[in-house]
């Protein structure tokens, strides 16, 4: 009985230590996604579709990591818009890609 109590307390303590770290990892990924999305928007407004794609892909990687760690409907919607921004940017449509990146940024900012 005593051994079970100690094991249970150790398990609970470990869980309490790890939960805040998961939350911090999600916030870090979302912050990185926001930063790359902002850079994508800036380049898209300058007509640099290729650089927009580079930053949107980096933002997508971070957004997907954040979504995997902790699901959120805003992150999921941001991922959809980032994928569309990448597709439009690869076609050279910087203006349309920028619009999708701006929508993604709006959703990412609602996650934090």
HELIX and SHEET records of a PDB file:
HELIX    1   1 UNK A    2  UNK A   45  1                                  44    
HELIX    2   2 UNK A   49  UNK A   69  1                                  21    
HELIX    3   3 UNK A   73  UNK A   90  1                                  18    
HELIX    4   4 UNK A   94  UNK A  111  1                                  18    
END                                                                             
